[in-house]
Amino acid sequence: MSSRRDPRQRVAPPPAAVIPPKRRRNSRDEYDDYDYDRRDRDRDRERDRDRDRDRDRDRDRERDRERERDRGRDRERDRDRSRDLVTHNNSNNSVKTNAPPKERVLFAVICASNNNRSMEAHHVLKLNNFNIKSYGTGSAVRLPGPSVEKPNVYRFGTPYQDIYNDLIAKDRNLYVQNGLLKMLERNIATKRAPESWQVSREVFNVVFTCEERCFDAVVEELLDRGEKLNIPVHVINLEIRDNPEDAIVGGKLFLELATLIEKSKDHEQEMSEILETFQQRTKANILYAICYF
């Protein structure tokens, strides 16, 4: 058998060598020893620190703004108190000292219509050089008329002189006999017109009232105002019947009590003792409350 290869038969070429693909290099391959995870963590920490700094800065700014608002409120309150509180020097003391003068106590006296009881007390305290104002808690000024069903009604703010003239025009003899004209003559000499407590925004240290319903109205009004100024006020009620004779007695009682308060070294701290002394001396029934403007 011949070993010669058939020339027509093709011989397959030897298989080509397999060359692995060339690996592409990048910048990370050149620094295989660098900790990229640590770099990312550091960046995260830096971003967190930036956020914390921004948050702290915003919180500090808000705190500074709040402090400035508080300082503004304090300055406004001190300005209001300085404007409202009246100081005086003792004219009888000829020796000048460096001690500041004692602040005058600011009094208010209140009844329903600011005509009889409160005006008698206002008149008496004014004559004795107290710092005093007066008001009414009613919805209007009501004075006796020809009958119980027909009172004379006026708005707060109507001058006493106008009320006086109106009553003379209606029935001079009637209002001379019941004492209204004489009462109005005293009022005209004391101040211009009756004032409403609910409308007033004056600040006082002590408020006197002449009956329990006026006491309740004053306390309720102070609570409704919200006690924004945080200034304490002592509200004291003496029960006084609404007629000229009892009004005169009430005026004397208010004068005695106001004198005790004015002469005290610190009426804020001594008020309970002052009222106890006054009650033992006069046997008066007292209602008392501490409120705030």
DRENKE-942376 format. One line per 10 residues: number of its first residue (from 1); their letters; for each residue x, y, z of C-alpha. Coordinates in pm, whole numbers, plus 50000, padded with zeros to 5 digits. Layout:
BEGIN
NUM> a> X:Y:Z ~ ...
end
This chain:
BEGIN
1> mssrrdprqr> 50000:50000:50000 ~ 50148:50322:49892 ~ 50221:50587:50153 ~ 50209:50871:49917 ~ 49947:51134:49989 ~ 49686:51202:49737 ~ 49768:51544:49594 ~ 49396:51620:49575 ~ 49352:51585:49947 ~ 49388:51910:50143
11> vapppaavip> 49565:51921:50471 ~ 49418:52149:50743 ~ 49661:52415:50865 ~ 49781:52391:51222 ~ 49562:52581:51470 ~ 49658:52943:51529 ~ 49796:53040:51868 ~ 49532:53203:52106 ~ 49651:53548:52212 ~ 49473:53685:52522
21> pkrrrnsrde> 49327:54037:52483 ~ 49544:54316:52598 ~ 49431:54453:52939 ~ 49340:54818:52931 ~ 49514:55024:53196 ~ 49350:55307:53390 ~ 49454:55559:53649 ~ 49336:55336:53933 ~ 49572:55058:53822 ~ 49863:55291:53867
31> yddydydrrd> 49765:55355:54233 ~ 49645:55019:54349 ~ 49770:55095:54696 ~ 49536:55404:54740 ~ 49228:55353:54966 ~ 48937:55487:54760 ~ 48679:55385:55017 ~ 48857:55596:55275 ~ 48855:55891:55036 ~ 48479:55857:54992
41> rdrdrerdrd> 48427:55836:55366 ~ 48636:56149:55419 ~ 48431:56334:55161 ~ 48109:56225:55331 ~ 48241:56339:55666 ~ 48335:56677:55522 ~ 47989:56722:55372 ~ 47836:56627:55709 ~ 48058:56881:55885 ~ 47953:57148:55635
51> rdrdrdrdrd> 47588:57070:55695 ~ 47640:57079:56073 ~ 47820:57412:56047 ~ 47538:57557:55834 ~ 47275:57426:56075 ~ 47464:57564:56378 ~ 47508:57898:56204 ~ 47136:57918:56124 ~ 47047:57820:56481 ~ 47283:58085:56621
61> rerdrererd> 47134:58348:56393 ~ 46781:58258:56500 ~ 46886:58265:56865 ~ 47042:58610:56815 ~ 46725:58736:56647 ~ 46513:58600:56935 ~ 46740:58768:57190 ~ 46714:59095:57001 ~ 46333:59065:56998 ~ 46339:58998:57374
71> rgrdrerdrd> 46562:59300:57431 ~ 46325:59508:57220 ~ 46027:59395:57426 ~ 46217:59468:57747 ~ 46308:59815:57624 ~ 45947:59882:57525 ~ 45819:59763:57863 ~ 46075:59975:58048 ~ 45984:60275:57833 ~ 45613:60228:57906
81> rsrdlvthnn> 45680:60189:58276 ~ 45902:60498:58285 ~ 45635:60699:58105 ~ 45349:60579:58324 ~ 45515:60576:58664 ~ 45543:60921:58824 ~ 45822:61003:59065 ~ 45840:61285:59315 ~ 46079:61450:59558 ~ 45984:61510:59917
91> snnsvktnap> 45956:61888:59936 ~ 45971:61879:60317 ~ 46315:61721:60318 ~ 46568:62001:60296 ~ 46869:61764:60302 ~ 46954:61632:59958 ~ 47073:61272:59941 ~ 47191:61043:59666 ~ 46904:60797:59728 ~ 46652:60788:59442
101> pkervlfavi> 46307:60934:59522 ~ 46031:60688:59605 ~ 45800:60630:59313 ~ 45445:60757:59354 ~ 45177:60492:59369 ~ 44938:60517:59074 ~ 44577:60481:59191 ~ 44251:60428:59003 ~ 43903:60416:59155 ~ 43613:60255:58972
111> casnnnrsme> 43235:60233:59004 ~ 42964:60162:58747 ~ 42902:60506:58588 ~ 43200:60713:58706 ~ 42972:60976:58857 ~ 42896:60923:59225 ~ 43114:60686:59428 ~ 43429:60681:59215 ~ 43412:61056:59161 ~ 43376:61129:59533
121> ahhvlklnnf> 43687:60919:59599 ~ 43865:61081:59302 ~ 43777:61426:59437 ~ 43900:61349:59790 ~ 44227:61183:59681 ~ 44299:61458:59433 ~ 44258:61722:59705 ~ 44516:61528:59909 ~ 44768:61521:59622 ~ 44742:61154:59532
131> niksygtgsa> 44807:61036:59177 ~ 44449:60930:59100 ~ 44218:60862:58805 ~ 43864:60725:58793 ~ 43654:60510:58559 ~ 43325:60326:58517 ~ 43269:59964:58417 ~ 42912:59998:58285 ~ 42811:59993:57919 ~ 42689:60353:57954
141> vrlpgpsvek> 42650:60631:58211 ~ 42316:60590:58389 ~ 42180:60854:58626 ~ 41845:60865:58810 ~ 41556:61005:58608 ~ 41193:61093:58683 ~ 41129:60721:58754 ~ 41318:60394:58787 ~ 41201:60295:58439 ~ 41326:60621:58285
151> pnvyrfgtpy> 41691:60679:58382 ~ 41906:60940:58214 ~ 42153:60756:57990 ~ 42468:60907:57836 ~ 42772:60776:57655 ~ 43106:60761:57833 ~ 43303:61065:57728 ~ 43002:61300:57746 ~ 43133:61603:57942 ~ 42988:61650:58287
161> qdiyndliak> 42898:62006:58188 ~ 42683:61877:57900 ~ 42507:61631:58134 ~ 42451:61914:58383 ~ 42299:62139:58116 ~ 42079:61858:57987 ~ 41935:61785:58332 ~ 41864:62153:58395 ~ 41677:62169:58067 ~ 41473:61860:58154
171> drnlyvqngl> 41371:61943:58512 ~ 41589:62170:58721 ~ 41383:62139:59041 ~ 41381:61759:59032 ~ 41758:61729:58994 ~ 41828:61994:59255 ~ 41615:61801:59503 ~ 41772:61459:59438 ~ 42127:61604:59447 ~ 42233:61523:59091
181> lkmlerniat> 42321:61880:59002 ~ 42534:61922:59314 ~ 42711:61593:59236 ~ 42781:61708:58879 ~ 42920:62040:59002 ~ 43176:61843:59204 ~ 43254:61627:58902 ~ 43302:61928:58674 ~ 43559:62065:58920 ~ 43741:61731:58927
191> krapeswqvs> 43773:61628:58561 ~ 43610:61676:58221 ~ 43402:61363:58153 ~ 43323:61008:58273 ~ 43564:60747:58136 ~ 43521:60379:58055 ~ 43756:60131:58222 ~ 43731:59893:57927 ~ 43853:60162:57687 ~ 44138:60290:57905
201> revfnvvftc> 44491:60156:57859 ~ 44648:60338:58153 ~ 44872:60136:58388 ~ 44818:60153:58765 ~ 44971:60007:59080 ~ 44644:59995:59278 ~ 44283:59984:59156 ~ 43999:60052:59402 ~ 43646:59934:59318 ~ 43319:60028:59490
211> eercfdavve> 43117:59708:59458 ~ 43168:59341:59381 ~ 43036:59348:59025 ~ 43284:59627:58941 ~ 43562:59425:59106 ~ 43471:59124:58888 ~ 43457:59340:58573 ~ 43803:59487:58641 ~ 43964:59147:58705 ~ 43799:58997:58397
221> elldrgekln> 43910:59285:58176 ~ 44272:59253:58295 ~ 44270:58880:58222 ~ 44125:58943:57876 ~ 44406:59185:57795 ~ 44654:58898:57826 ~ 44882:59040:58099 ~ 45129:59137:57825 ~ 45327:59397:58023 ~ 45376:59171:58327
231> ipvhvinlei> 45320:59470:58560 ~ 45139:59372:58884 ~ 44832:59563:59000 ~ 44649:59525:59332 ~ 44270:59527:59287 ~ 44089:59610:59612 ~ 43711:59632:59660 ~ 43521:59815:59935 ~ 43146:59763:59919 ~ 42981:60108:59902
241> rdnpedaivg> 42612:60171:59836 ~ 42534:60403:59547 ~ 42397:60714:59720 ~ 42554:61050:59807 ~ 42585:60985:60180 ~ 42759:60647:60146 ~ 42977:60784:59868 ~ 43115:61043:60113 ~ 43190:60771:60370 ~ 43352:60561:60097
251> gklflelatl> 43572:60851:59988 ~ 43710:60880:60342 ~ 43779:60506:60357 ~ 43962:60513:60026 ~ 44167:60810:60146 ~ 44269:60623:60462 ~ 44364:60311:60269 ~ 44553:60505:60002 ~ 44749:60684:60275 ~ 44858:60354:60430
261> iekskdheqe> 44967:60226:60089 ~ 45150:60545:59993 ~ 45341:60562:60321 ~ 45459:60201:60309 ~ 45821:60134:60216 ~ 45725:59868:59963 ~ 45352:59830:59902 ~ 45415:59530:59673 ~ 45554:59328:59962 ~ 45349:59480:60243
271> mseiletfqq> 45001:59486:60088 ~ 44864:59193:60292 ~ 44974:59356:60617 ~ 44834:59694:60505 ~ 44492:59544:60429 ~ 44486:59353:60755 ~ 44563:59671:60950 ~ 44298:59866:60758 ~ 44035:59597:60809 ~ 44098:59577:61182
281> rtkanilyai> 44071:59954:61209 ~ 43758:60006:60994 ~ 43581:59665:61003 ~ 43538:59699:60625 ~ 43467:59396:60406 ~ 43747:59368:60151 ~ 43788:59178:59827 ~ 44147:59160:59706 ~ 44325:59018:59402 ~ 44665:59056:59237
291> cyf> 44641:59089:58858 ~ 44878:59199:58582 ~ 44875:59451:58301
end
